[in-house]
Amino acid sequence: MTLSYVLLQNLRRNRLRTGLTAVAFALPMAVFVLALSLVVGFVKTSAALEQELRLGVHHRVSLTNFLPDGHRRKIEELDPQRTRLRAVCGMRWFGGRVPGTQQTLQSLAADADTLPIVYSDIGLTEAEITEWQRERRAAIVAGGVARQYGWKVGDRVVLESTIPPYRQLEFRLIRIWDESPFPMTFYFRRDYLLDAFEREGQVGTGCSIFWVKCVDAAALRSLQQEIDALFANTPDETRSEDENAFVAGFVQAVGDLPSLAQAMATVVVIIVALVAGNTMMMSFRERIRELAVFKALGFSARRVFLIVLSESVLLALLGSALGILPIVAGLTLIPPDHLRWGAFSPPELSWLAVLGSLSIGLIVGIAAGFWPAWQALRLRTTDALRRVA
């Protein structure tokens, strides 16, 4: 009688209980892996943004308060020799959406002359830069949006604004930015938006934010302080923060995901430990006579100990795998565009989380099965048979 045969028969003994216990392992482990994969996606985006050395300057009170266009010139005058900053690009929120849909794109009207410099990570070619400068209706769109709506370079698309004054504008796509860290971005020229305001007799000046492309990290930190000091005690005070911190502010508005994941890991361990411990104690009480018979047939106490402990570990690993495999398959096979979370990057499978969840299952299985296995090790055959008979 092999160990694998005994373990298989024990798991089949009460299939309903085995199945429910496996599910109780699977659900927390699935949530654990998915949560950490979501955090990995944010961390990857954060690392990419940190390398771009962009400093966001917006109104101190709120992003909905516009800053005067003149702020760009004053920021540039802080470094006339361009030894610390490369360029300043003003942007205005448009909040466009495709007519007939409810999904708002991260659409921004940007200064045409400096966007290719400040957002060099878009990777515009010389021909695309020329086209961007020449075509007033030129637009750059993230790959996620383009794939969702089936857009291609050269297509003419229409967006309608979701904020007053409501209007529709037509654009021509000159670049699809597949590597965009934010899959819902859409950039177009701010002077094109200003033309629309002027045609309607409205004032369209002012920027939601100015992005400052810095030379290095030291320049970013010094300019951050100097810019805020420059506009201190004025009607348009600013708050400057690096792009990483700016994006993190939106993430924090949803919740502190890293801390949430850590708390979730703790809850996972507690839940599966309680479930596994309860299951193994019930199984041990039901099998006292069987274990006594094993000893009577010549099974060593060590082998009986191993049978009980192995059953607990096997059940824990099977339940963990049951929860992990669908998440791994989903994050691997489903296109990232279908997994995105709002305007942020989609979760990215964390193999460290997969390994961690299996390790948790192994540790919990050992911990939950150790006490019943220890009792089986100390079990006296005659006492057990007398107690059950």
C-alpha positions as CSV (number, residue, x, y, z in Angstrom):
1,M,0.0,0.0,0.0
2,T,1.7,3.1,-1.2
3,L,1.5,6.6,0.3
4,S,0.0,8.1,-2.8
5,Y,-2.8,5.4,-2.8
6,V,-3.6,6.2,0.9
7,L,-3.6,9.9,0.3
8,L,-5.9,9.6,-2.8
9,Q,-8.4,7.4,-0.8
10,N,-8.4,9.9,2.1
11,L,-9.2,12.8,-0.2
12,R,-12.1,10.7,-1.8
13,R,-13.5,9.8,1.6
14,N,-15.6,12.9,1.9
15,R,-15.5,14.6,-1.5
16,L,-17.8,17.4,-0.6
17,R,-15.6,18.5,2.3
18,T,-12.5,18.1,0.2
19,G,-14.0,20.2,-2.5
20,L,-15.2,23.0,-0.2
21,T,-11.8,23.0,1.6
22,A,-10.0,23.3,-1.8
23,V,-12.3,26.2,-2.8
24,A,-11.6,27.9,0.6
25,F,-7.9,27.8,-0.3
26,A,-8.5,28.8,-3.9
27,L,-10.4,32.0,-3.4
28,P,-8.0,33.8,-1.1
29,M,-5.0,32.7,-3.1
30,A,-6.6,34.0,-6.3
31,V,-7.4,37.3,-4.8
32,F,-3.8,37.5,-3.4
33,V,-2.1,36.8,-6.8
34,L,-4.5,39.2,-8.6
35,A,-3.9,42.0,-6.1
36,L,-0.1,41.7,-6.2
37,S,-0.3,41.6,-10.0
38,L,-2.2,44.8,-10.0
39,V,0.4,46.4,-7.8
40,V,3.2,45.1,-10.1
41,G,1.5,46.9,-13.0
42,F,1.5,50.2,-11.0
43,V,5.1,49.7,-10.0
44,K,6.2,49.1,-13.6
45,T,4.4,52.2,-14.7
46,S,6.0,54.1,-11.8
47,A,9.5,53.0,-12.7
48,A,8.9,54.1,-16.4
49,L,7.6,57.5,-15.3
50,E,10.5,58.1,-13.0
51,Q,13.0,57.8,-15.8
52,E,11.3,60.5,-17.9
53,L,12.2,63.3,-15.4
54,R,8.9,65.2,-15.9
55,L,7.7,67.8,-13.4
56,G,4.0,68.6,-13.3
57,V,3.1,72.2,-12.3
58,H,-0.6,72.8,-11.6
59,H,-2.8,75.1,-9.5
60,R,-2.2,74.7,-5.8
61,V,-6.0,74.6,-5.0
62,S,-7.2,72.1,-7.7
63,L,-6.5,70.7,-11.1
64,T,-9.8,72.3,-12.2
65,N,-8.3,75.7,-11.6
66,F,-6.5,76.9,-14.8
67,L,-3.0,78.5,-14.7
68,P,-2.3,81.5,-17.0
69,D,-0.5,80.8,-20.2
70,G,2.2,83.2,-19.0
71,H,3.4,80.7,-16.4
72,R,5.2,78.8,-19.2
73,R,7.4,81.8,-20.1
74,K,8.1,82.5,-16.4
75,I,9.1,78.9,-15.8
76,E,11.4,78.9,-18.8
77,E,13.0,82.1,-17.6
78,L,14.2,80.2,-14.5
79,D,16.7,78.5,-16.7
80,P,17.4,80.6,-19.9
81,Q,20.5,78.6,-20.8
82,R,18.6,75.3,-20.7
83,T,21.1,73.7,-18.4
84,R,18.4,72.2,-16.1
85,L,15.2,72.1,-18.2
86,R,14.7,71.0,-21.7
87,A,11.2,72.3,-22.4
88,V,7.9,73.3,-20.9
89,C,4.6,72.0,-22.3
90,G,1.2,73.4,-21.3
91,M,-1.8,71.1,-21.4
92,R,-5.5,71.6,-21.0
93,W,-8.0,68.9,-20.1
94,F,-10.5,68.2,-22.9
95,G,-12.2,65.1,-21.4
96,G,-13.3,63.8,-24.8
97,R,-15.2,60.7,-25.7
98,V,-16.3,59.0,-28.9
99,P,-19.9,60.1,-29.7
100,G,-22.4,57.6,-28.6
101,T,-20.2,56.1,-25.9
102,Q,-19.8,56.8,-22.2
103,Q,-16.1,56.2,-21.8
104,T,-14.1,59.3,-21.2
105,L,-10.6,59.3,-22.7
106,Q,-7.6,61.0,-21.0
107,S,-7.6,63.6,-23.8
108,L,-5.4,66.6,-23.4
109,A,-4.7,69.6,-25.6
110,A,-0.9,70.2,-25.6
111,D,1.5,72.9,-26.8
112,A,2.5,71.9,-30.3
113,D,6.0,73.1,-30.2
114,T,7.2,71.3,-27.1
115,L,5.2,68.1,-26.8
116,P,7.7,66.1,-28.9
117,I,10.5,67.2,-26.5
118,V,8.7,66.9,-23.2
119,Y,7.1,63.5,-24.2
120,S,10.1,62.2,-26.1
121,D,9.1,58.7,-24.9
122,I,6.3,58.8,-27.5
123,G,9.2,58.2,-29.9
124,L,8.0,60.5,-32.8
125,T,10.0,60.2,-35.9
126,E,11.2,63.2,-37.8
127,A,8.4,62.7,-40.3
128,E,5.8,62.4,-37.6
129,I,7.1,65.6,-35.9
130,T,6.9,67.4,-39.1
131,E,3.3,66.1,-39.6
132,W,2.5,67.1,-36.0
133,Q,3.7,70.7,-36.6
134,R,2.0,71.0,-40.0
135,E,-1.4,69.4,-39.4
136,R,-3.5,71.5,-37.0
137,R,-5.8,68.6,-36.3
138,A,-3.0,66.1,-35.6
139,A,-3.5,63.7,-32.7
140,I,-1.5,61.0,-30.9
141,V,-3.4,58.2,-29.3
142,A,-2.4,55.3,-27.0
143,G,-2.5,51.8,-28.4
144,G,-5.2,50.7,-26.0
145,V,-7.7,53.3,-27.3
146,A,-6.7,52.6,-30.9
147,R,-7.3,48.9,-30.6
148,Q,-10.6,49.4,-28.7
149,Y,-12.1,51.5,-31.5
150,G,-10.2,50.0,-34.4
151,W,-8.3,53.2,-35.2
152,K,-5.3,53.3,-37.6
153,V,-2.8,56.0,-38.5
154,G,-4.4,58.4,-40.9
155,D,-7.9,57.9,-39.7
156,R,-10.1,60.9,-39.0
157,V,-11.9,60.6,-35.6
158,V,-14.3,62.8,-33.7
159,L,-14.4,63.4,-30.0
160,E,-17.0,65.3,-28.0
161,S,-16.0,67.1,-24.8
162,T,-17.6,66.0,-21.6
163,I,-16.9,69.4,-19.8
164,P,-18.4,72.8,-20.6
165,P,-18.4,74.3,-23.1
166,Y,-19.4,71.1,-24.9
167,R,-18.2,70.8,-28.5
168,Q,-17.1,68.2,-31.0
169,L,-13.7,68.3,-32.7
170,E,-12.4,66.2,-35.6
171,F,-8.8,64.9,-35.5
172,R,-6.4,63.0,-37.8
173,L,-4.3,60.3,-36.2
174,I,-0.6,60.6,-36.9
175,R,0.8,58.2,-34.3
176,I,-0.4,55.3,-32.3
177,W,1.6,55.1,-29.0
178,D,1.7,51.4,-28.2
179,E,4.1,51.7,-25.3
180,S,2.0,54.4,-23.5
181,P,1.9,53.6,-19.7
182,F,-1.7,54.9,-19.7
183,P,-3.9,53.0,-22.3
184,M,-6.5,55.7,-22.5
185,T,-4.4,58.8,-23.5
186,F,-5.2,61.1,-26.4
187,Y,-3.1,64.1,-27.2
188,F,-3.8,66.9,-29.7
189,R,-2.7,70.5,-30.4
190,R,-3.8,73.2,-28.0
191,D,-3.9,75.9,-30.7
192,Y,-6.5,73.8,-32.5
193,L,-8.7,73.9,-29.3
194,L,-8.1,77.7,-29.0
195,D,-9.2,78.2,-32.6
196,A,-12.5,76.4,-31.7
197,F,-12.9,78.7,-28.7
198,E,-12.3,81.8,-30.8
199,R,-14.8,80.8,-33.5
200,E,-17.4,80.5,-30.8
201,G,-16.4,83.8,-29.2
202,Q,-15.2,82.2,-26.0
203,V,-12.1,82.5,-24.0
204,G,-10.0,79.4,-24.1
205,T,-6.7,80.5,-22.6
206,G,-5.2,78.8,-19.5
207,C,-3.7,75.4,-18.8
208,S,-4.7,72.6,-16.5
209,I,-1.0,71.7,-16.0
210,F,2.5,72.5,-17.3
211,W,4.9,69.6,-17.8
212,V,8.5,70.5,-17.4
213,K,11.1,68.1,-18.9
214,C,14.2,68.2,-16.7
215,V,17.8,67.3,-17.5
216,D,18.4,65.1,-14.4
217,A,17.0,64.3,-11.0
218,A,18.9,67.0,-9.3
219,A,17.5,69.6,-11.7
220,L,14.0,68.3,-11.1
221,R,14.2,68.7,-7.4
222,S,15.7,72.2,-7.5
223,L,13.2,73.4,-10.1
224,Q,10.3,72.0,-8.1
225,Q,11.2,74.3,-5.2
226,E,12.0,77.3,-7.4
227,I,8.8,77.2,-9.4
228,D,6.6,77.0,-6.3
229,A,8.6,79.8,-4.7
230,L,8.2,81.9,-7.9
231,F,4.4,81.9,-7.8
232,A,4.0,81.9,-4.0
233,N,1.6,84.6,-2.6
234,T,0.1,85.2,-6.0
235,P,-3.5,84.6,-7.2
236,D,-2.2,81.5,-9.1
237,E,0.0,79.7,-6.7
238,T,1.3,76.4,-7.9
239,R,2.0,72.9,-6.7
240,S,4.9,71.1,-8.4
241,E,5.4,67.4,-8.2
242,D,7.2,64.8,-10.2
243,E,5.1,62.7,-12.6
244,N,5.4,59.7,-10.4
245,A,4.0,61.5,-7.4
246,F,1.3,63.1,-9.6
247,V,0.0,59.7,-10.8
248,A,0.3,58.2,-7.3
249,G,-2.1,60.9,-6.1
250,F,-4.8,59.4,-8.3
251,V,-4.0,55.9,-7.2
252,Q,-4.1,56.9,-3.5
253,A,-7.6,58.3,-4.2
254,V,-8.7,54.8,-4.9
255,G,-6.8,53.2,-2.1
256,D,-3.3,52.4,-0.8
257,L,-2.8,49.3,-2.9
258,P,0.6,48.2,-1.6
259,S,-0.7,48.3,2.0
260,L,-3.9,46.7,0.9
261,A,-2.0,43.9,-0.7
262,Q,0.0,43.4,2.5
263,A,-3.1,43.3,4.6
264,M,-4.7,40.9,2.2
265,A,-1.7,38.6,2.4
266,T,-2.1,38.5,6.2
267,V,-5.8,37.8,5.9
268,V,-5.1,35.0,3.4
269,V,-2.7,33.3,5.8
270,I,-5.2,33.5,8.7
271,I,-8.2,32.2,6.6
272,V,-6.4,29.3,5.0
273,A,-4.8,28.3,8.3
274,L,-8.2,28.2,10.1
275,V,-9.8,26.3,7.3
276,A,-7.0,23.8,7.0
277,G,-6.6,23.3,10.7
278,N,-10.3,22.7,11.2
279,T,-10.4,20.2,8.2
280,M,-7.4,18.2,9.4
281,M,-8.7,18.0,13.0
282,M,-12.1,16.7,11.8
283,S,-10.4,14.2,9.5
284,F,-8.1,13.0,12.3
285,R,-11.0,12.4,14.7
286,E,-12.9,10.5,12.0
287,R,-9.9,8.2,11.3
288,I,-8.6,7.4,14.7
289,R,-9.6,3.8,14.3
290,E,-8.2,3.6,10.8
291,L,-4.9,5.0,11.9
292,A,-4.9,2.5,14.8
293,V,-5.4,-0.4,12.4
294,F,-2.5,0.9,10.3
295,K,-0.3,0.7,13.4
296,A,-1.7,-2.7,14.2
297,L,-0.8,-3.9,10.7
298,G,2.8,-2.9,11.2
299,F,2.9,0.7,9.9
300,S,5.5,2.6,11.8
301,A,4.5,5.7,13.9
302,R,6.7,7.8,11.6
303,R,4.9,6.6,8.5
304,V,1.5,7.3,10.1
305,F,2.7,10.8,11.0
306,L,3.8,11.3,7.3
307,I,0.4,10.1,6.0
308,V,-1.5,12.7,8.1
309,L,0.9,15.5,7.4
310,S,1.1,14.7,3.6
311,E,-2.7,14.8,3.3
312,S,-2.8,18.3,4.8
313,V,0.0,19.6,2.5
314,L,-1.5,18.0,-0.6
315,L,-4.9,19.5,0.1
316,A,-3.3,22.9,0.7
317,L,-1.3,22.8,-2.5
318,L,-4.2,21.5,-4.6
319,G,-6.5,24.3,-3.3
320,S,-3.8,26.9,-3.9
321,A,-3.2,25.7,-7.4
322,L,-7.0,25.7,-8.1
323,G,-7.0,29.4,-7.3
324,I,-3.8,30.4,-9.0
325,L,-4.1,28.7,-12.4
326,P,-7.2,30.7,-13.6
327,I,-5.5,33.9,-12.7
328,V,-2.2,32.9,-14.4
329,A,-4.2,31.8,-17.5
330,G,-6.3,35.0,-17.5
331,L,-3.4,37.4,-17.2
332,T,-1.3,35.5,-19.7
333,L,-3.9,34.8,-22.4
334,I,-6.4,37.7,-22.2
335,P,-5.2,40.8,-24.1
336,P,-4.0,43.6,-21.7
337,D,-6.5,46.1,-23.2
338,H,-9.3,43.9,-21.7
339,L,-7.7,43.9,-18.3
340,R,-7.0,47.6,-17.8
341,W,-8.2,49.3,-14.7
342,G,-9.7,52.7,-15.6
343,A,-7.1,54.9,-17.2
344,F,-4.2,53.0,-15.6
345,S,-2.0,50.2,-16.8
346,P,-3.5,46.6,-16.6
347,P,-2.3,44.2,-14.0
348,E,0.9,42.3,-14.9
349,L,1.4,38.7,-13.7
350,S,3.7,38.5,-10.8
351,W,5.5,35.2,-10.7
352,L,6.8,36.2,-7.3
353,A,3.2,36.4,-6.1
354,V,2.5,32.9,-7.6
355,L,5.5,31.4,-5.8
356,G,4.6,33.3,-2.7
357,S,1.0,31.9,-2.7
358,L,2.3,28.3,-3.2
359,S,4.7,28.8,-0.4
360,I,1.9,30.1,1.9
361,G,-0.1,27.0,0.9
362,L,2.8,24.8,1.8
363,I,3.5,26.4,5.1
364,V,-0.1,26.5,6.1
365,G,-0.5,22.9,5.1
366,I,2.4,21.9,7.3
367,A,1.2,24.0,10.2
368,A,-2.4,22.8,10.0
369,G,-1.4,19.1,9.7
370,F,1.4,19.0,12.2
371,W,-0.7,18.8,15.3
372,P,-3.1,16.0,14.0
373,A,0.0,14.2,12.7
374,W,1.7,14.6,16.1
375,Q,-1.3,13.1,17.8
376,A,-1.3,10.2,15.3
377,L,2.4,9.7,16.0
378,R,1.7,9.4,19.8
379,L,-1.5,7.3,19.2
380,R,-1.5,4.1,21.2
381,T,-3.1,1.3,19.2
382,T,-4.9,-0.5,22.0
383,D,-6.3,2.8,23.5
384,A,-7.5,4.0,20.1
385,L,-9.3,0.7,19.2
386,R,-10.9,0.5,22.7
387,R,-12.1,4.2,22.5
388,V,-13.8,3.7,19.1
389,A,-15.1,0.2,19.5
